[in-house]
Amino acid sequence: MNVIICEADPASAEALRQAVAAWVCGRQLEHAVSVTVFHSSEDLMERFEAGLRMDALLTGLQFQHEESGLRAAREIHRLDPNLPVVLISNSAEYVYEGYAVSALRFLKKPVSQQDIDECMELVWRRYLLSRRDSVLIETRAQTLRLPADSILSIEALGHNVQIKTTDEVGQYTLRKRFHEILRLLPPDAFVRCHRSYIVHLRYVRRCTPQNVLLSNGDLIPVGRTFRAEFHRRFRAWCREEDASPRRS
């Protein structure tokens, strides 16, 4: 998930970044969330128009010698109406302006950690819902959309990745960086177990300190660096499945 902070004041921007980072750390989502800071709404618009992907925008509203942050938020909302936007200001006079961009929240400075935690929980839930159904993978040669639940595992092969699936094709090889694929996956279901492997927790049938057995019979190695986190995530997934009869 790509979180964008746009705030003219460097001290305020850093405080926001640290608050978001604290939420990320507390939720153990370092593998799934990145934060980028802009100090200019014009720079943000330029990057957005050049293809910057945003999953959430936290923006201040006052920028010296520039169009207001609200104007930039309106334009971004026009182009991406589903983007969660959080407006931040010293003055409550902008509260009603938030309706113009369907703002998720309006926060008045100084922003507290609790404010950020509540906002990020909402943003995270929206993000998971939007990513649960399918994964869109774009390369220079093709665009591939796969149901997330059809992906068994992903392996890094040099400059390529090999995706094992449950569909009739069974396997896709794409020229894509491994870490870029990891950011595209629903982070509640996929976990890295080795520097070269990602697996879907739903298809794990057995795990040991050394390897993982998937439902298709593939035996995937577990790297020492990833062992503790993988086993923690797998146990959490199993507990959630046991508590949720709706899952198949």
C-alpha positions as CSV (number, residue, x, y, z in Angstrom):
1,M,0.0,0.0,0.0
2,N,1.5,3.4,-1.0
3,V,0.7,6.2,1.4
4,I,1.4,9.7,0.2
5,I,1.9,12.6,2.6
6,C,1.8,16.1,1.2
7,E,2.7,18.8,3.7
8,A,4.5,22.1,3.2
9,D,5.9,22.4,6.7
10,P,8.9,20.0,7.1
11,A,8.4,19.6,10.8
12,S,4.7,18.7,10.3
13,A,5.5,16.4,7.4
14,E,8.1,14.5,9.5
15,A,5.6,14.2,12.4
16,L,3.0,12.7,10.1
17,R,5.6,10.4,8.6
18,Q,6.7,9.2,12.0
19,A,3.1,8.7,13.2
20,V,2.2,6.6,10.1
21,A,5.5,4.7,10.5
22,A,4.5,4.0,14.2
23,W,1.1,2.6,13.0
24,V,2.9,0.4,10.4
25,C,5.3,-0.9,12.9
26,G,2.6,-1.6,15.5
27,R,0.6,-3.6,12.9
28,Q,3.8,-5.3,11.7
29,L,3.1,-4.2,8.1
30,E,6.6,-3.1,7.1
31,H,6.4,-5.6,4.2
32,A,3.2,-4.1,2.8
33,V,3.2,-0.3,3.4
34,S,5.4,2.4,2.0
35,V,5.3,6.1,2.8
36,T,6.4,8.9,0.4
37,V,6.5,12.6,1.5
38,F,6.0,15.7,-0.7
39,H,6.5,19.3,0.4
40,S,4.8,20.7,-2.6
41,S,1.3,20.1,-4.0
42,E,2.6,21.0,-7.5
43,D,5.3,18.4,-7.2
44,L,2.7,15.8,-6.1
45,M,0.4,16.7,-9.1
46,E,3.3,16.4,-11.5
47,R,4.3,12.9,-10.2
48,F,0.6,11.8,-10.0
49,E,0.1,12.8,-13.7
50,A,3.3,10.9,-14.6
51,G,1.8,7.7,-13.1
52,L,2.5,7.8,-9.3
53,R,0.3,5.2,-7.7
54,M,-1.4,6.2,-4.5
55,D,-3.5,4.1,-2.1
56,A,-4.1,6.9,0.4
57,L,-3.4,10.7,0.5
58,L,-2.8,12.7,3.7
59,T,-2.5,16.3,2.6
60,G,-2.2,19.7,4.2
61,L,-4.2,22.6,2.7
62,Q,-1.8,25.6,2.8
63,F,1.1,25.8,0.5
64,Q,3.0,29.1,0.1
65,H,3.2,30.5,-3.5
66,E,1.1,27.6,-4.8
67,E,-2.4,26.5,-5.5
68,S,-4.0,25.2,-2.3
69,G,-3.7,21.6,-1.2
70,L,-7.4,21.4,-1.5
71,R,-7.3,22.2,-5.2
72,A,-4.8,19.4,-5.8
73,A,-6.9,17.1,-3.7
74,R,-10.0,18.0,-5.8
75,E,-8.1,17.2,-9.1
76,I,-6.7,13.9,-7.7
77,H,-10.2,13.0,-6.5
78,R,-11.6,13.8,-10.0
79,L,-9.1,11.4,-11.6
80,D,-9.3,8.8,-8.9
81,P,-12.6,9.0,-7.0
82,N,-11.9,5.9,-4.9
83,L,-8.7,7.2,-3.4
84,P,-9.0,7.8,0.4
85,V,-8.1,11.4,1.2
86,V,-7.3,12.8,4.7
87,L,-7.3,16.6,4.9
88,I,-5.1,18.2,7.6
89,S,-5.2,21.9,8.6
90,N,-4.7,24.4,11.4
91,S,-8.2,25.7,10.8
92,A,-11.6,24.0,11.1
93,E,-13.0,26.3,8.4
94,Y,-12.0,23.7,5.8
95,V,-14.1,20.9,7.3
96,Y,-17.0,21.4,4.9
97,E,-14.6,21.7,1.9
98,G,-13.8,18.0,2.6
99,Y,-17.1,17.0,1.1
100,A,-15.8,18.1,-2.3
101,V,-13.2,15.4,-2.3
102,S,-15.2,12.8,-0.2
103,A,-12.6,13.1,2.5
104,L,-12.2,10.1,4.7
105,R,-11.3,12.3,7.6
106,F,-10.5,15.9,8.5
107,L,-7.7,16.3,11.1
108,K,-6.9,19.5,12.9
109,K,-3.3,20.2,13.8
110,P,-1.6,19.2,16.0
111,V,-2.4,15.7,14.8
112,S,-2.2,13.0,17.5
113,Q,-1.0,9.4,17.1
114,Q,-4.6,8.2,17.9
115,D,-5.9,10.4,15.0
116,I,-3.4,8.7,12.6
117,D,-4.1,5.2,14.0
118,E,-7.8,5.6,13.4
119,C,-7.3,6.9,9.9
120,M,-4.8,4.3,8.9
121,E,-7.1,1.5,10.2
122,L,-9.8,2.8,7.9
123,V,-7.4,3.2,5.0
124,W,-6.0,-0.3,5.5
125,R,-9.5,-1.9,5.5
126,R,-10.4,-0.2,2.3
127,Y,-7.1,-1.2,0.8
128,L,-7.7,-4.9,1.7
129,L,-11.2,-4.9,0.3
130,S,-10.0,-3.3,-3.0
131,R,-7.2,-5.9,-3.4
132,R,-8.9,-9.0,-2.2
133,D,-10.5,-10.1,-5.5
134,S,-7.8,-9.9,-8.1
135,V,-4.2,-9.0,-8.7
136,L,-3.2,-6.8,-11.7
137,I,0.3,-7.4,-13.0
138,E,1.6,-5.1,-15.7
139,T,4.8,-5.6,-17.8
140,R,6.0,-4.1,-21.0
141,A,4.8,-7.1,-22.9
142,Q,1.4,-7.8,-21.3
143,T,-1.1,-7.0,-18.6
144,L,-2.3,-10.0,-16.5
145,R,-5.2,-10.1,-14.1
146,L,-5.4,-13.1,-11.8
147,P,-7.9,-13.9,-9.1
148,A,-5.8,-13.6,-5.9
149,D,-7.2,-16.9,-4.6
150,S,-5.9,-18.7,-7.7
151,I,-2.3,-17.9,-6.9
152,L,-0.4,-20.7,-5.1
153,S,3.1,-19.4,-5.1
154,I,5.5,-17.0,-6.8
155,E,9.2,-17.7,-7.4
156,A,12.0,-15.3,-8.4
157,L,13.9,-16.5,-11.4
158,G,16.6,-14.0,-12.3
159,H,14.9,-11.0,-13.8
160,N,11.6,-13.0,-14.1
161,V,9.0,-14.4,-11.8
162,Q,7.1,-17.7,-12.1
163,I,3.6,-17.7,-10.8
164,K,2.0,-21.0,-10.0
165,T,-1.9,-21.0,-10.1
166,T,-4.9,-23.3,-9.6
167,D,-6.4,-22.3,-13.0
168,E,-6.1,-24.3,-16.2
169,V,-2.9,-22.6,-17.3
170,G,-1.2,-23.6,-14.1
171,Q,1.9,-21.4,-14.5
172,Y,2.9,-17.9,-15.8
173,T,6.4,-16.6,-16.3
174,L,6.7,-12.8,-16.4
175,R,9.5,-10.3,-16.6
176,K,8.9,-8.5,-13.4
177,R,10.9,-7.7,-10.3
178,F,10.1,-9.9,-7.3
179,H,9.7,-7.1,-4.8
180,E,7.3,-5.3,-7.2
181,I,5.1,-8.5,-7.3
182,L,5.1,-8.6,-3.5
183,R,3.6,-5.1,-3.2
184,L,0.8,-6.1,-5.5
185,L,-0.5,-9.0,-3.4
186,P,-3.1,-8.8,-0.7
187,P,-0.8,-8.8,2.3
188,D,-3.2,-10.6,4.6
189,A,-3.0,-13.8,2.5
190,F,0.5,-13.8,1.0
191,V,3.7,-14.1,2.8
192,R,7.4,-14.4,1.9
193,C,9.0,-17.6,3.2
194,H,12.3,-17.4,1.4
195,R,14.3,-14.7,-0.5
196,S,13.0,-16.3,-3.7
197,Y,9.5,-17.5,-2.8
198,I,6.1,-16.1,-1.8
199,V,3.2,-18.4,-0.9
200,H,-0.5,-18.1,-0.5
201,L,-1.3,-19.1,3.1
202,R,-4.6,-20.7,2.1
203,Y,-2.7,-23.4,0.1
204,V,-0.1,-24.3,2.8
205,R,-0.8,-27.9,4.0
206,R,2.2,-28.4,6.2
207,C,5.2,-26.4,7.4
208,T,8.4,-27.3,9.1
209,P,11.4,-25.1,10.0
210,Q,12.9,-26.0,6.6
211,N,10.1,-26.1,4.1
212,V,6.4,-25.7,3.2
213,L,4.2,-28.2,1.5
214,L,1.5,-26.7,-0.8
215,S,-1.8,-28.3,-1.8
216,N,-0.4,-29.0,-5.3
217,G,2.4,-31.0,-3.8
218,D,5.1,-28.4,-4.3
219,L,7.7,-28.3,-1.5
220,I,8.9,-24.7,-1.0
221,P,12.0,-23.9,1.1
222,V,11.8,-21.7,4.2
223,G,14.7,-19.3,4.6
224,R,16.2,-18.7,8.0
225,T,15.7,-14.9,7.7
226,F,11.9,-15.4,7.1
227,R,11.3,-18.4,9.3
228,A,9.9,-16.8,12.5
229,E,7.7,-14.3,10.6
230,F,6.3,-16.9,8.3
231,H,5.4,-19.3,11.1
232,R,3.8,-16.5,13.0
233,R,1.7,-15.5,10.0
234,F,0.7,-19.1,9.2
235,R,-0.5,-19.7,12.8
236,A,-2.5,-16.5,12.7
237,W,-4.0,-17.5,9.3
238,C,-5.0,-20.9,10.7
239,R,-6.6,-19.3,13.8
240,E,-8.6,-16.9,11.6
241,E,-9.8,-19.8,9.3
242,D,-10.9,-21.8,12.3
243,A,-12.9,-18.8,13.6
244,S,-14.5,-18.0,10.1
245,P,-16.8,-20.7,8.8
246,R,-17.4,-18.6,5.6
247,R,-14.0,-19.4,4.2
248,S,-13.6,-22.4,2.0
